Amino acid sequence: ATTQPGPDGPQPPWSAGPQGPAGPGAPAGSSVPGRIGRALVLGVAGLVLLAGSSIAGGVVALALDDDPEIRTYTTPPIINSADLPGIAAAVQDSVVSIGTDNSGGSGVVLTEDGFVLTNNHVVEDAQGGVVRVVFADGKSADARVVGTDPPTDLAVVKAEGVSGLKPAKFGDSDAMRVGDTVLALGSPLGLQGSVTAGIISARDRSIVAGQQGFPGRGVATITGLLQTDAPINPGNSGGALVNTKGEVIGINTAIATSGQSSGNIGVGFAIPSNKAKAVAEALQRGEKVSHAYLGVSVTTGESGAVVASVMPGSPADQAGLQVGDVITRFGDQTIAESSDLVAAVQAGKVGDRVELTYLRNGQERRATVTLAEAS
């Protein structure tokens, strides 16, 4: 697999292009990870953000992190398949279609008066920040983009002149385990009200996602995702992934594809609901979502994340990191490849003081960095 560059134009500071500086994390480089045990690269697969079918998405290589540690939770019950129609019916009124002049996707109703959560890549090309929302009953309304958070690929829109909508119930995404049954709801290929079923295939996945041909859409690393085999396709973006209680536990955002196809091959990814809900609440309030910043770009080396560049004045620069250093630990987390560092920094908070362990000319060193706010 080869990494195809993202769209034309400068990459944002959170992007994951091989030459771009890290914002929320240290972006993965274009090299294929060398540890099959640590990361699996799909040789014929790419990654497509699930925008509407009217636009052809670009394809990039994707790397999948290790399976997470097994934890004990109280999870939704395993149910008879005959119960799935009832679960779907209970959620469908809370899922909408979203259209722009060039593409379309899905969304999840947050409030009775029209706040809707979706993906940033669904609405970022909206002319004048206005999109069209179609509700489950067939009615539609114009909506304005209230706020976006590109690093998490989330956005909130507000439908105008509506009331009495059915807000979705959000569940605890941390409680989901591999093998739990889930349903995906949305508008794949413009087919509103579609429902598919599957399971949680893995947790805490990191992917390198992007699309070609979209000005301003860089190739970004997104971490902490839920992986599912519930069939999702272009147009499902921003739609709901729900558990057997009918609770939203993820926002569908990307799929792996095979060859030249942009269709589903049973490998889809959703933003966990716990993260999505927190970001949505901030965007509804008109707040900027805070993201930690380290200030390096990295590639995967034999022993960890190799520093490819250091942003002047960044936390990494102030801590004395140099090009060629190999970061092996971030706090108490082992860094075996570049995506590990991305995930670790993205999980941090602005102001956190973290001890880094790194190799310089084969000698182990340590430095303390204070994570800054990504601009």
N, C-alpha and C positions, 0 to 999 in steps of 0.2 A: 504494500500500500504506500502511496505517496501523498504527501500533504499538499493540497492545492491552496494557493493563497486566497485570502478573502477578497472583498470588494475593493475597488479602486479608492484612493484617498487615504489620508492619514489614519492610523489605527488609534482608537481611544486608549487612555492610559491603563484600562483594565483588560485590554485585548491580549490575545495569546499568540500573536504572530511571532515567528522566530526572531525577528529583529526588534519587536516592540518592547518597551519597558513594562515592568509589572506595576499594576495598580493594586487591586485587592490582593493579588498574589503574584507569584513568579510564573510567568506564562511558559507553557510547555513549548519546546522547540519543535522543529520539523522532523528531527531524527526519530526513528522508531525505537521504542524502549527495548533494551537488550535482554531483560529478564522475563522469560515467558511465565515464570511463577508469579512475578509481581504484576505484570500487565499483559493483557492479550490484545494483539492488534489484528483486526480482521483484514486479511490480505486482499479480499475482494470487496470489502465493505466500505461504505462512507457514512457520513452523518449529515442528515438534512434537518434543518429547523423546519417545523411543520407549518409553513405558511400556506396560503391558499393555492389551489391547483392551477390558477391562472398564471402563475409564475413558476418557472423551472428553478428549483433550488440547486445550488452548487453542492459539491461533494468534497469532503475532506476526510483524512484518516482519523480514526478515533482509537483511544486507548482506554482500557477498562482496568480500574484498580482492583486490588485484592478484595475478596469477600470480607465483610466486616466480622467482628467478633460476635459470637452467638450470645444473645442476652435474653433474659427471661422477662416477658411482659404479659399483661392481661390483654389478649387480642380479640378481635371480633370472631364470632364462632364460625366454624366450618358448617356450611348449610347445604341443604339439598338443592340441586340445580333448579328444581321447580320453583324455588323461592326467588330466583334472580329477576323474573319479570316484575315482581312487586317492588323489589329494590330499585330497579331502573325507573319504574313509573313514579316512585316517590322523589326521585332526584331530577327527572327530566325538565320540570318547570323551572329549575334553578340554573339551567345551562342554556346559553344563547349562541347565536351566530353573529359574527362581527365581520363587516365588509369595508374595504377601502376601495379607491379607484383601481388599484392594481392587484390586490390580493384579498384573502379572507381567512378567517380562523374562527375560533370559538371563545367563549368566556363563561365565567361563573358569577352568578348574582351574589353580591355582598349585602345589599340593603334593599328594603322595600321601595325606596325612592330612587333607585336607579344606578347605584354604584356597582360596577362590574369589574372583576379581575380578569386579566388576560396576559398574554405574552407581549413583551416589548416589540419583538420582531413582527408581530401581527399588525401593530398600529404605527410603527415608526415612519412609514412612508405616507401616512394620512395627510392629505392636503388640508392645510389650515388647522390641523389637529382635530378634524371632525371625521367620525366614522358612522356607519349605519349598523344599528343593533336590531336583530330580528329575534323576537321572543318565541317561546315554545308554542304559544297559541297563534302564531303567524303574524301578530302585530309587530310593527317596527317603529323605531324612533332614531332621530339623530343623537349622537353622543359626542361629547368633547373629551379629549385626552386630558385627564386631571394631573397625572404624573407618571413618570417612567423611571425604571431602575435597570439600565442595560446590564450591569454586572450579574444580576440575577435573572435577567430576561423576563422581567415582570413589569406590568403596567396596569393602571386603573383608569377606566373611563366612566363618565357620568351621563347616563341617558336623560334626555330632557323631557319634561312634561309627563312623567310616568309615576305611578303609585301602585301599591298593592302587590308588588312583585314578591316572589318567594325566595328569600335568601337561602343559600346553601348552608348546610351544617358542616362545620370543619371538625375533623377528627385529629387524633394524635398520630402523626406520621412516624414518630419514634417507636410507637407500639407495633408497627407493622413488621412481620417476620417473613423471611423467604418461604414461599409456598402458600401464603395467604391469598385467598380469592379476591379479585378486584374486578371492577367494571370500568370501562373507559367510555365517556360520553362526550359527544361533540358533533362537528359537521365535516367529516372527512370528504374531500372532493366536492364540497358544497352540499352534501346530503345531510340536511339538518335532522337532529334527533336520533342520530345513529348510536347504537350501543354495542359494545363488544366485551367479551369476558376473557379473563386469563388469571395469572397469578403474579405475585411479586417474585421476580426472578433473582434479584440481588439488591443490596442496599449500598449507599455511600459510593456510587460510581462517579468517576470524573471523566468528562468527555471534552474533546476539542471540537467545537461546533462553529459552523459559519455557512454563509451562502455567497456565491459569486453573483456579480451583476447588480448588487445593491449598494449604491453609494453610501458610505458611512457605516456599513455593517462589517465590522472587523471579524476576524476569527478569534473566538473567545473560549477560554477554558471555564467550564461550569462544573462545580463540584457538589458532592453530597446528594446526588440524585438517586431516586428509586428507579430500578430497571423492571420492566414488565413485559410479558409476552402477550398481553391483551392487544389485539390488532389495532394500531393507530396509524393514520396516514396523513398526508398533507391536508390541512384544514382542521385537524384535531387540535392544533396549537391553541393553548389557553383553555382547553376543555378540562373536564373533571376526571380524575381517577378516584374512584370511591371504594370504600370497604363494604363488607356485608351488613353493616349497620346503616348504609346509605350516607355515610359521612365522607366528605372530600378529604382525601389523604395525599393528594398530589395534583399538580397542574401539568398536564401533558405538554411537552416542549420539543422533543426531538426523536428521531428514529434512525437506526442504522439501516443502510440500503445495500443492495447487492448489485455490482456492476453498474450498468447505465440506468437501472430501474430506480424510481423514487418511491416504490411501494414498500409495504410492510414485509419484513422477514422475521418477525417475532422478537425484535429487540428494540424496545421503545424506552423512553426516559421521561420522568416526571419530576418537577420541583417539589420537594416535600412540603406538606401543608403547613407545618410549623414555621418554616422559613417564609412561605408565601403569605401566610396570614399576617406575620409581623411586618413584612414589607408593605403589604396592602394597607394596613392600618396607618402606617407612616405616610404613604402617598395620599390617602384620603384626607389626612390632616394638612396636606401641603408641605410636608417636611422632606428634607433631603435625607435619603438613606445613607447611613454612615458605613464606609468600607475602609478596612485597614490597608495600609500601603507599606511595602518594604523597599521597592525601588531597584529591583534587579530583573534582568531577563536571564533565563536559564535554559539549558538543554540537559538531557539525561546522559550521564556518564556511567562508567563502570562502578563507581562507588557512591554516587549520589547525584545531586543537582549541580551542574557545572555553571558557574557564573559567566554569561556571555557579554553582559554589559552592566554598568552601574550608573544610575542616574545621579548627576551632580547634586549635592545637597540633600539627597534622600537619606532615610534612616540607615540603609545599607552603606552608603558613602560615609556617613558620620561614624559608623562603627568600624570603618577601615577595610571593608570587603573590597576585593579586587577581581578583575577579569581573570578567569582561570581557577579561582578558588572553587573547591568542591564542598558544598554544604551537605553534611551528613546527619545533622540533628537540628530540630527547631523546638526548643523547649524540651519536653519529654518525648517528642515524636521522632522516630527514625525517618530519615529522608533517603529513600532508595532511588528515587527518580524525580524528574521535574514536577510531575503532577502532584506528588506528595507535598512539595513545598507550596504549590498553588493552594491546595486544600487547607494546609495548616495556616497560611496567612489569611485566607478568606474566613476561616473560623475564628480568627483573632479579633480583638477590638482595638480601636484607636486608643493609644496611650499605654497599651500593654508593653511591659518590658520583658523581653524574651532572650534567653541565652542561646546563641547559635554555636554549633560545633562545625568546624570546617577543616579541610585539608588544604595546605598551601605548600607546593613542592614536596608533597608526601608527608609533611609534618602537621600533626593535629594542633589546631588552635581553637580558641573560644573568644566570642565577642558578645556583648549585650546590645540589642537593638531596641529602640522604642518605636513602635508602629505609629505611623502618622496617618492623617486623613487623606484618602485618595481624592484628587481634584477632579 
